[in-house]
Amino acid sequence: MWVGRLQRSWALRNGALLLLWLFVFKIGALVEYTHDASVWFPAAGLTFASLLLFRFSILPALLAGCVLSTIYTVHAYDISLGDFQILKAGLLFGLAHILPYAIGANVLRVLIKRRSLDMSVIIVLFLVIAAVSSFFATWLVLPTLVMTEMMSPDAVASTWLPFWIGDMAGVMVMAPFFVGLLNWVQPGAFPQLADLPGLDQQTFNARSLMKLLLNALLLVSCMLLAKVTHSPNSAFAIFFLVIPHMWIACSESAFLNVSSVALSSFLIAFWVHVLGLMDYVMVYQFAINVIAANTLFGLAIPSLLADNLKLRKVAFTDSLTQAASRDLLVQRSAQEITYSRQDAKPLAMIVFDIDYFKKINDKFGHQVGDQALQQIAQLAQSLLRPTDLLGRYGGDEFVLLLPHTELGAARLIAERIIERVRQVTIAESHQLTASFGVAGLQADDDFERLFRRADHALYQAKLAGRNRVCVAEVEHQQALA
């Protein structure tokens, strides 16, 4: 019920987003090592995600969040500013923080909507835009802090890099998580997100939680190692988190992936603070960004696999009859011939075509001819086993590849098909018939030799009057071979 109210009410949506933004800001503030920089700034990710989904309708919430966070910072760090100066500083901080992310989010939105982009390309664009947007946010916010007397000019040189990396980590890590969360609240805000399978799947099972737990245990172990050894080199052990995150990326939903990265980034920031690992803070900041980027590319794997399967289907499937293409037929035949010899199992091939197919096209038109091909292919396919293969060799000629099938059994299959073909009529009254040639695999056969014998048997069937099955004689097969 409350989700429906948020969807309908602009005021409620802004109010809820303001509360969420302040909560996220507070989480980031817990791991600040100065009032100007944090291990990671998750509020930047929420700003980017909300601008991407809702554009400028949520500006009041974002601007109010920036003002209230400025008031908190002034009081938390005992900065001497008057009320008007605090309000001015908050508004200027809001503009400096929001503007770069508004531009970046709008650019990403336009690119996704106007171009047909693969998920991998979208991820690259997001990562580049996140880095550039956070860089410009850094160089707008820091001068603003100096101008409003919330920061010393001398601190800019030592602060800008960790400030930038912290903001960039916030966007790279948290923006995908908040996109999934906000898209669940407002599913129609950005329809293109439907191309990312599982982004709206918020349910976790026991196996998913086990993976998150193992990832968290590895994370804590790596950080304890840095604490115990007091070695800068030990801090780099945190990059081992790439392994479990890729495991999760390849086996879980998109939302669980971005949630796992968000959890890891929070735990890294938390344990840096608890264990006093500030000397290695830049290592951990870069690790958060690398793990996030690596995981996001992992999200593209299901999409790439789906695209490859589609391309494979196009390449290996005849578009008219949905039978295997000639290329797939030749490849599978070579494989099955090899398996047949290795296992000492029989293999048979049937070649058949529609009788007087050219006359059908001439008399009834190519559309009716296409329908005849489709009906014959569907009929033959319905009588085959899962291990058999039906392929369209060309024109109206089809090939059946029958592994583990003796010559006599192959003839019975051809007879069953021909009986069913005789029951098919096209153009309301024209009865279809077909001719079949059957051949069995011989000792020195390859695809061409086996096909040539089956095709010769088909030719014999046509000479004998069509509408029948002919089997290549063993003696004749050996002579041709």
C-alpha positions as a printed Julia matrix, in Angstrom:
481×3 Matrix{Float64}:
  0.0     0.0     0.0
  2.75    2.43    0.95
  4.55    1.69   -2.33
  1.44    2.77   -4.23
  1.27    6.0    -2.25
  4.9     6.78   -3.02
  4.25    6.18   -6.71
  1.29    8.55   -6.77
  2.48   11.33   -4.46
  5.34   13.68   -5.45
  5.54   15.05   -1.9
  5.69   11.62   -0.25
  8.3    10.46   -2.75
 10.5    13.47   -2.01
  9.99   13.06    1.73
 10.93    9.38    1.65
 13.94   10.07   -0.53
 15.1    12.84    1.84
 14.98   10.45    4.8
 16.83    7.77    2.82
 19.47   10.3     1.68
 20.08   11.49    5.26
 20.32    7.9     6.5
 22.83    7.03    3.79
 24.8    10.23    4.48
 24.98    9.28    8.16
 26.35    5.83    7.27
 29.07    7.52    5.19
 29.79    9.96    8.01
 30.52    7.07   10.38
 33.65    6.24    8.38
 34.94    9.77    7.73
 38.59   10.31    8.47
 38.14   14.09    8.18
 34.99   16.15    7.84
 35.96   16.63    4.19
 36.55   13.02    3.11
 35.18    9.53    3.79
 36.36    6.04    2.89
 33.34    6.03    0.6
 30.43    8.42    0.18
 27.26    6.39   -0.51
 25.05    9.49   -0.7
 26.67   10.24   -4.07
 25.35    6.9    -5.37
 21.82    7.69   -4.16
 21.99   11.13   -5.77
 23.07    9.65   -9.11
 20.48    6.83   -9.03
 17.57    9.1    -8.08
 18.47   11.61  -10.8
 18.76    8.78  -13.34
 15.31    7.4   -12.49
 13.3    10.48  -11.47
 15.32   13.28  -13.09
 14.57   16.72  -11.64
 11.35   15.84   -9.77
 13.42   14.86   -6.7
 15.61   17.99   -6.59
 13.84   19.32   -3.46
 14.76   16.16   -1.52
 18.38   16.23   -2.68
 18.83   19.93   -1.99
 17.21   19.64    1.44
 19.46   16.68    2.22
 22.56   18.69    1.33
 21.47   21.59    3.56
 20.67   19.33    6.52
 23.91   17.4     6.1
 25.8    20.7     6.13
 24.09   21.67    9.4
 25.11   18.29   10.86
 28.73   18.7     9.71
 29.01   22.22   11.14
 27.8    21.09   14.55
 29.64   17.75   14.57
 33.01   19.35   13.84
 32.32   22.57   15.76
 32.83   24.85   12.75
 32.18   28.48   13.64
 29.52   29.71   11.21
 26.35   31.79   11.63
 22.92   30.52   10.68
 22.83   32.44    7.39
 26.33   31.23    6.53
 25.3    27.64    7.25
 22.23   27.93    5.0
 24.34   29.53    2.27
 27.0    26.84    2.61
 24.34   24.09    2.45
 22.71   25.49   -0.68
 26.04   25.99   -2.44
 27.15   22.5    -1.43
 23.86   21.15   -2.79
 24.35   22.82   -6.15
 28.0    21.75   -6.39
 27.11   18.16   -5.42
 23.96   17.73   -7.51
 24.94   19.46  -10.78
 27.69   17.05  -11.98
 25.6    13.99  -11.14
 22.52   15.47  -12.8
 24.5    16.01  -15.99
 26.1    12.56  -15.8
 22.82   10.78  -15.11
 21.07   12.63  -17.93
 23.87   11.79  -20.39
 23.64    8.11  -19.44
 19.86    8.16  -19.74
 19.99    9.75  -23.21
 22.66    7.32  -24.47
 20.72    4.3   -23.25
 17.42    5.51  -24.72
 18.69    6.67  -28.1
 21.07    3.84  -28.92
 20.73    0.08  -29.01
 23.56   -0.75  -26.64
 24.77   -4.05  -25.23
 24.76   -4.35  -21.45
 28.58   -4.45  -21.46
 28.67   -1.09  -23.28
 26.16    0.41  -20.84
 28.35   -0.71  -17.93
 31.44    0.87  -19.48
 29.52    4.1   -20.05
 28.28    4.06  -16.45
 31.78    3.53  -15.05
 33.26    6.33  -17.18
 30.41    8.71  -16.35
 30.71    7.82  -12.64
 34.43    8.62  -12.64
 34.02   11.87  -14.59
 30.96   13.06  -12.64
 32.59   12.42   -9.27
 35.76   14.17  -10.44
 33.86   17.32  -11.37
 31.8    17.04   -8.18
 35.07   17.0    -6.24
 36.36   20.15   -7.91
 33.06   21.94   -7.47
 32.49   20.92   -3.84
 36.02   21.58   -2.51
 36.21   25.22   -3.73
 32.68   25.66   -2.36
 33.81   24.41    1.05
 36.76   26.79    0.96
 34.59   29.7    -0.13
 32.08   29.07    2.7
 34.91   28.73    5.25
 34.18   25.08    5.98
 37.61   24.02    4.76
 41.1    25.47    4.76
 42.56   26.28    1.33
 45.74   24.46    2.35
 43.81   21.2     2.79
 42.65   21.01   -0.83
 45.91   19.56   -2.17
 45.9    16.64    0.28
 42.15   16.08    0.23
 41.05   16.14   -3.4
 42.23   12.61   -4.36
 40.67   10.68   -1.43
 37.59   12.91   -1.77
 37.27   11.99   -5.45
 37.93    8.27   -4.92
 35.42    8.21   -2.05
 32.73    9.87   -4.15
 33.51    7.65   -7.15
 33.27    4.55   -4.93
 29.91    5.8    -3.67
 28.57    6.11   -7.21
 30.07    2.91   -8.64
 29.05    0.79   -5.67
 25.79    2.28   -4.47
 24.16    3.73   -7.6
 23.39    0.27   -9.12
 22.01   -0.88   -5.75
 19.77    2.17   -5.4
 18.68    1.9    -9.03
 17.42   -1.63   -8.28
 15.78   -0.49   -5.05
 14.12    2.63   -6.5
 13.09    0.82   -9.68
 11.2    -1.62   -7.46
  9.33    1.31   -5.9
  8.74    3.01   -9.28
  9.07    0.2   -11.87
  8.09    2.3   -14.88
 10.58    5.09  -14.24
 13.2     3.69  -16.62
 11.91    0.79  -18.79
 15.37    0.1   -20.28
 16.41   -1.38  -16.92
 14.33   -4.42  -17.82
 17.26   -5.45  -20.05
 19.23   -6.27  -16.9
 17.81   -9.64  -15.78
 17.15   -9.94  -12.06
 17.53   -6.26  -11.11
 14.0    -6.3    -9.7
 14.48   -9.62   -7.89
 14.85   -8.72   -4.21
 14.37  -12.2    -2.7
 17.35  -14.06   -1.24
 17.54  -17.8    -0.57
 19.75  -19.8     1.79
 22.36  -20.39   -0.9
 22.58  -16.67   -1.65
 22.99  -15.82    2.02
 25.71  -18.46    2.33
 27.67  -16.81   -0.46
 27.3   -13.4     1.18
 28.51  -14.87    4.47
 31.56  -16.5     2.91
 32.37  -13.24    1.16
 32.08  -11.34    4.46
 34.33  -13.86    6.24
 37.01  -13.5     3.57
 36.75   -9.71    3.81
 37.2    -9.68    7.6
 40.09  -12.15    7.36
 41.93   -9.97    4.84
 41.51   -6.87    6.96
 42.55   -8.66   10.17
 45.67   -9.79    8.31
 46.57   -6.16    7.6
 45.9    -5.27   11.25
 47.99   -8.11   12.7
 50.98   -7.84   10.36
 51.09   -4.02   10.2
 52.34   -4.48    6.64
 51.19   -2.22    3.78
 51.51   -5.2     1.46
 48.97   -7.17    3.53
 46.34   -4.52    2.82
 46.33   -5.62   -0.83
 44.89   -8.98    0.22
 41.49   -7.25    0.06
 41.62   -7.63   -3.74
 41.0   -11.38   -3.25
 37.34  -10.34   -2.84
 37.2   -10.2    -6.64
 36.94  -14.02   -6.61
 33.76  -14.47   -4.52
 32.17  -11.45   -6.17
 32.7   -12.96   -9.62
 31.24  -16.22   -8.27
 28.16  -14.31   -7.16
 28.05  -12.35  -10.44
 27.96  -15.56  -12.49
 25.4   -17.39  -10.37
 23.0   -14.91   -8.76
 20.54  -12.19   -9.76
 21.63   -8.67  -10.64
 20.12   -7.22   -7.49
 21.95   -9.7    -5.26
 25.17   -8.78   -7.07
 24.85   -5.06   -6.49
 23.68   -5.75   -2.93
 26.77   -7.86   -2.26
 29.04   -5.08   -3.51
 27.19   -2.53   -1.37
 27.57   -4.79    1.67
 31.28   -5.37    1.0
 31.95   -1.66    0.58
 30.19   -0.9     3.87
 32.1    -3.66    5.69
 35.41   -2.44    4.28
 34.69    1.12    5.4
 33.45   -0.11    8.8
 36.47   -2.3     9.53
 38.89    0.4     8.34
 37.36    2.58   11.04
 37.16   -0.12   13.77
 40.61   -1.63   13.18
 42.33    1.72   12.69
 43.58    0.98    9.18
 43.56    4.6     8.02
 47.19    4.31    6.91
 45.97    1.99    4.14
 42.75    3.84    3.37
 43.68    4.59   -0.26
 44.25    0.88   -0.89
 40.79    0.09    0.41
 39.2     2.94   -1.54
 40.7     1.68   -4.79
 39.73   -1.89   -3.87
 36.09   -0.87   -3.48
 36.13    0.69   -6.96
 37.9    -2.26   -8.6
 35.57   -4.81   -6.99
 32.52   -2.77   -8.02
 33.7    -2.41  -11.64
 34.6    -6.1   -11.83
 31.2    -7.15  -10.48
 29.33   -4.83  -12.82
 31.07   -6.42  -15.8
 30.01   -9.76  -14.33
 26.39   -8.57  -14.59
 26.83   -8.42  -18.37
 27.62  -12.15  -18.56
 23.97  -13.41  -18.62
 23.1   -10.77  -21.21
 26.1   -11.68  -23.36
 25.29  -15.37  -23.07
 21.69  -14.71  -24.11
 22.88  -12.67  -27.1
 25.31  -15.43  -28.09
 22.55  -18.03  -27.86
 20.35  -15.89  -30.1
 23.15  -15.5   -32.64
 23.87  -19.22  -32.47
 20.21  -19.99  -33.07
 20.15  -17.66  -36.08
 23.32  -19.2   -37.5
 22.33  -22.83  -36.89
 18.55  -22.74  -37.47
 16.71  -22.52  -40.77
 14.47  -19.48  -40.4
 11.58  -20.9   -42.46
 11.25  -24.44  -41.1
 13.11  -24.14  -37.76
 15.08  -27.24  -38.75
 18.85  -27.27  -38.29
 20.81  -25.3   -40.86
 23.13  -27.0   -43.32
 26.19  -25.84  -41.33
 24.89  -27.35  -38.09
 23.89  -30.53  -39.93
 27.41  -31.02  -41.27
 29.0   -30.27  -37.88
 26.71  -32.6   -35.93
 27.09  -35.34  -38.53
 30.88  -35.23  -38.19
 30.56  -35.46  -34.4
 28.06  -38.31  -34.47
 30.14  -40.27  -36.99
 33.12  -39.97  -34.64
 31.05  -41.03  -31.62
 29.55  -43.93  -33.58
 32.99  -45.33  -34.39
 34.31  -44.79  -30.86
 31.31  -46.55  -29.27
 30.87  -49.16  -32.05
 27.24  -48.05  -32.45
 25.22  -47.86  -35.7
 24.2   -44.58  -37.33
 21.76  -43.95  -40.18
 20.88  -41.05  -42.43
 17.63  -40.31  -44.27
 17.43  -37.83  -47.13
 13.96  -36.85  -48.37
 12.19  -34.18  -50.34
  8.68  -33.24  -51.42
  7.52  -34.76  -54.69
  6.92  -32.28  -57.53
  7.78  -29.34  -55.29
  8.57  -27.06  -58.22
  5.1   -27.68  -59.66
  3.56  -26.79  -56.28
  5.4   -23.45  -56.31
  4.45  -22.78  -59.93
  0.79  -23.7   -59.46
  0.0   -22.37  -55.98
  2.72  -19.82  -55.39
  5.8   -19.67  -53.17
  3.79  -18.87  -50.05
  1.96  -22.19  -50.3
  5.27  -23.88  -51.08
  6.75  -22.39  -47.89
  3.76  -23.66  -45.92
  4.33  -27.14  -47.34
  7.97  -27.06  -46.21
  6.95  -25.92  -42.73
  4.32  -28.64  -42.36
  6.67  -31.4   -43.52
  9.41  -30.2   -41.16
  7.04  -30.04  -38.17
  5.61  -33.45  -38.99
  9.03  -35.1   -39.28
 10.28  -33.41  -36.11
  7.3   -34.7   -34.14
  8.27  -38.32  -34.93
 11.93  -38.02  -33.91
 13.77  -38.75  -30.68
 15.59  -35.97  -28.79
 18.92  -37.38  -30.0
 17.91  -37.26  -33.67
 18.54  -34.22  -35.85
 16.41  -32.81  -38.65
 18.21  -30.43  -40.99
 17.27  -28.56  -44.13
 20.0   -29.26  -46.67
 18.66  -26.89  -49.32
 15.47  -26.12  -51.25
 12.94  -28.82  -50.37
 15.57  -31.4   -49.4
 15.78  -32.46  -45.74
 18.22  -34.72  -43.91
 17.56  -36.85  -40.84
 20.56  -37.91  -38.76
 19.75  -40.92  -36.56
 22.43  -41.91  -34.01
 22.36  -45.44  -32.53
 19.97  -46.55  -35.28
 20.26  -49.66  -37.46
 19.41  -49.47  -41.16
 16.17  -51.43  -40.69
 15.0   -49.17  -37.86
 15.8   -46.1   -39.97
 13.62  -47.49  -42.76
 10.72  -47.92  -40.32
 11.12  -44.29  -39.23
 11.02  -43.19  -42.87
  7.92  -45.31  -43.45
  6.15  -43.7   -40.47
  6.97  -40.23  -41.75
  5.84  -40.98  -45.31
  2.51  -42.3   -44.02
  1.95  -39.05  -42.12
  3.0   -36.97  -45.15
  0.29  -38.63  -47.23
 -2.28  -37.19  -44.82
 -1.15  -33.6   -45.41
 -3.04  -31.43  -47.88
 -2.22  -27.91  -49.04
 -4.28  -25.36  -50.96
 -7.37  -27.16  -49.57
 -7.18  -30.17  -51.89
 -3.62  -30.94  -53.01
 -2.2   -33.99  -51.25
  1.5   -33.99  -50.48
  3.83  -36.92  -51.03
  7.55  -37.32  -50.45
 10.39  -39.62  -51.45
 12.96  -41.02  -49.01
 16.47  -42.44  -49.29
 18.05  -44.31  -46.35
 21.71  -45.23  -45.8
 23.73  -46.66  -42.92
 27.2   -45.63  -41.79
 30.06  -47.7   -43.28
 33.59  -48.16  -41.99
 35.35  -45.41  -43.95
 32.46  -42.93  -44.22
 32.55  -39.22  -43.68
 29.52  -36.94  -44.01
 29.87  -36.52  -47.78
 30.02  -40.25  -48.49
 27.14  -41.08  -46.18
 25.04  -38.28  -47.64
 25.89  -39.33  -51.21
 24.58  -42.87  -50.64
 21.38  -41.67  -48.96
 20.86  -39.15  -51.76
 21.42  -41.86  -54.36
 18.77  -43.98  -52.62
 16.41  -40.97  -52.8
 17.12  -40.78  -56.53
 16.23  -44.46  -56.86
 12.93  -43.81  -55.05
 12.08  -41.11  -57.55
 12.95  -43.38  -60.5
 10.68  -46.06  -59.02
  7.7   -43.66  -59.09
  8.17  -41.39  -56.02
  6.12  -41.51  -52.81
  8.21  -44.34  -51.4
 11.28  -45.28  -49.34
 14.42  -46.78  -50.85
 17.37  -48.15  -48.87
 20.9   -48.0   -50.23
 22.12  -51.57  -50.73
 25.28  -52.49  -48.83
 27.08  -53.68  -51.95
 26.21  -50.48  -53.78
 27.24  -48.38  -50.78
 30.64  -50.02  -50.66
 31.13  -49.5   -54.4
 30.37  -45.81  -54.11
 32.65  -45.46  -51.08
